[in-house]
Amino acid sequence: MKRIFTLVLSVIASVTMFAQRPTATINQVNDMLQGATLYVVLDNNPINDYNSEIRKAVEKNWTLTPFKFIHIDVLDSTKLQNPKNAFLVPVTTVFVEDKDSVKYLFLSLWIGGEYETLSDLPEVCTFPLCYDLSDEFEMTYKLPAIVAFFNKHVQAIPSNPALLKDKKFASYTKKKKSISGKTIYMVKHEQTPLFDEPSEISAINPLAKVSICEDRDDLEKVIRRKEANALFLHIVGWTDEEMVQNGEMIPGRCYKILMDTEGNLYYFAFHKMAGNASPNLNGMQAKDWKTLATFKK
């Protein structure tokens, strides 16, 4: 199993970033859009899959500012404390309010400045990628659409500052964009066995035209080609044997994200899964499919 690197800087003792980071202000975002350099942080391992995939994703989908790629070992305080710099970096996150020790990997966009520690750098946006235990191969192929989302999201902030708030993703779900005429691609093993076949889903959501991908390769092609009228499900949940500890699935959140290949978000939600819960709690639930059936815009 290959694992994505955890952000570790020589100037910082802590390697885990808790979900208590300060939020960037609208003025900081405006300044960023006026010519900041985006530093895309890479692992020191030259053959890391994340490195090659994030490079391609940024080169093809980030248009807002100049960008540079930088290996983590040369990301020093001089760059971090420069307010004209922004940083796109994968970060291990623990939600202290969940009262568990589950770690997730998020892709985060930070703005530099004269702050005392790395933890003080303000955040513009963060997006869940996978459980920290997961194989990076499970999600790196989705990075083109995720980076495209960041590009659109940041561009929209000046006219909609609410996109900086904690519940920023709710604003996309509230648009209730219809899935009618779209094809939803999903990887079978990411879903609950209750809803991993088109007939099971259409029984509760007649609007849902679903295409099952037996593995990631089929979905990767859809995303890479940016196929028209294609949506896909990004699930952050139980994916493999690494999620089992002491005979039980580890407790944690299951994120359910529906987006298109151009980075437009249709649906964002999560639910909690108990450690001894059934695999039926992984992926989209009946209430999620029923909610999507009400979206008419």
Beta strands, then each sheet from edge to edge (+ up, - down):
strand 1: 17-18
strand 2: 37-42
strand 3: 67-71
strand 4: 85-94
strand 5: 104-111
strand 6: 123-131
strand 7: 183-187
strand 8: 209-213
strand 9: 230-236
strand 10: 244-245
strand 11: 248-249
strand 12: 252-260
strand 13: 265-273
sheet 1: 1+ 4+ 2+ 3+
sheet 2: 1+ 4+ 5- 6+
sheet 3: 8+ 7+ 9+ 12- 13+
sheet 4: 10+ 11-
end
